[in-house]
Amino acid sequence: MTRRLLLSYLALALLVLAALEIPLGYVYARGETSRASRAVERDAAMLAEVTEENIEKGRLDALPDVVGDYADRTGGHVVVTDKQGIVLADSDSDGRTGISLATQPDIARALNNQPTVTTTTDEAGRDVLSATMPGSSGTTIRGALRLTCPLDQVSNRVHRIWGALALAGACILAAVALVAFSLARWITRPLRTLEAATTQLADGHLAQPPDATTGPPELRRLATSFTHTATRLQHLLKAQQAFASEASHQLKTPLTALRLRLENFEPYLDPRAHGSLEEAVGEVERLGRMVQGLLALARLENAATNPEAVELDAVLADRVAMWEPLAAEQSVALDTGGPPGGRVWAIPGALEQIIDNLLANALRVSPPGTTIALRRAPGGELHVVDQGPGMSDTDRERAFDRFWRSSDSHHDGTGLGLPIVRHLVEASGGTITLHPAPGTGLDARIRLRPAPARPGEVPPRGEDFGSRRTRGRRTQAAGR
C-alpha cells in the first residue's frame, strides 16, 4: 500500500508539473522566436534605410562596409540589390555581386514595396529568420535588402529554459517523493501492524497488538478496536477450549467409577436384570468414548495448524499394518492399491488420525468376510471403501455434524469420529466427501494438497493391488 500511495502522490505531482511547465516552456519558446523575429525585422528596416540613402547618393562603394560591419557584429547575412534586383553588396565573402535575384519571391515583393518576414532554411540546411525590406523613399523604390539570422541562439536559449524547467521539475518530484514516502509510511504503519496482528490471530495467538499510537486518527481508532476485539475473542476461545478440555478430563474418573460400580452389582442382581445391566454398562462405555472424543477435539483445536509435507504411502502402509490384526479378528480384509500417493500437506499427526478414524468406522459396519479397500489416486487423493450397509443421501449430508448418529445405526459410535476427520482434513488444507460405494457400502474420499518431492527423489513404484489383500487374508486366517 505504501508503494501505491507513493505512486499516486507522484502521479498527481507529475500531472500538476506537466500542466504548469509545458505551457510555460511553450509560451517562452514562442516569445523568444517572436522577439528574435521583431529584432531581425527592425534591423532589416534600419539597414534598408541606410542602404537606400547610399544608393540614392550614389555611394555604392560604402554598401559592403555597412553590411559587412553588421554581419560581423551579429552573425547575420545581408544582401543588397538595386531596383532591378541586381546584387550590389553581399556580407558573405563567398557571395557574388552583379547577379540578379529579381525572380526570388521575397526580393520581388520587396521591389513592389512589400516587406517579407518569415522563417526558412538557408543553403546549409539551418533554420533562419529572414526579413526582406524595400529600400524606398515614399513610393520610390531604389533597391531591396535581405537580412537572414540563424535561429541557433534562439534554439539554445529555448533548450536551456526547457532544461531548467526539467531540472526544477525533477527536484520538485524528488521533494514530493520524499515527503510522500514519509507520509505514506506514517499512514500505512497502523495497517502493517494490523496485518501482522491479524496473521498472529489467525495462528491462534496475538503476541504483538497493532500499534495504536501513530498514523491517522481513524486508523488509530481501528487498531484500538481490533485489539479490544482480538483480546476478547482470545479470552472467549481460551475459556471455551479450557471448559471442553477440563470437563472432558474431569468426567473420565466418575465414568470409570460408575462403570466399576455397575459391574460390581452383577452378582447381587436377579438374572433377569443382567440384560439391563449390560445395556447400562454399554451406555457408560459409549459415554466414556464420547468424552474421549470431546477431549480429542479440544486438543485438536489447541494444536498447531501449520501443514507439513508427509509421505502418504509410508503413513498408509504403517496404519494398515497396525489395523490388520484387529480386522483379522473380525474376519475383514484390508486391501491397499493404486499409484503412489507421494508427499502431501498435512498438519503433524493428522494423516495418521484420519486413516485411523476412517478404518475404525469402516470396521464397525463391515460384515465378516468383506473387504475394506484403501485406494490411492493421483493428486493426493485417498479412498476408504467399505462393504457395509452404506448411508442414504440425507445421512451423508449430516454425517459430519457433531454427535449425529444415523437412526438405523447398528453400532455404538459417538458421532465424533467423522467431525474429527473433517477438522483434521480442513486444517491440512484438504477436503473430505462421502459417496456411495459400488454395490453397498460407503466411499470416503480424502483429497490433500500434493507437496513437492524432495530434490533428486525418485518416486516409489506402485504397490501391487493384491499384496496387501493377500497378507490380510493370511492374517485373517491366522486370527480365525
ZISULVEN-V255770 format. One record per helix or strand. SS is the DSSP state (a for helix, b for strand). FROM is the first residue (numbers start at 1). TO is the last residue. If there is no record, write none. Layout:
# ZISULVEN-V255770
SS:FROM:TO ; SS:FROM:TO
This chain:
# ZISULVEN-V255770
a:2:57 ; a:60:74 ; b:77:82 ; b:86:90 ; b:100:100 ; a:105:111 ; b:116:121 ; b:127:137 ; b:140:150 ; a:152:202 ; a:217:268 ; a:271:302 ; b:308:311 ; a:312:329 ; b:333:337 ; b:343:346 ; a:350:365 ; b:371:377 ; b:381:385 ; a:393:398 ; a:417:427 ; b:431:436 ; b:442:447 ; b:450:450 ; a:465:479
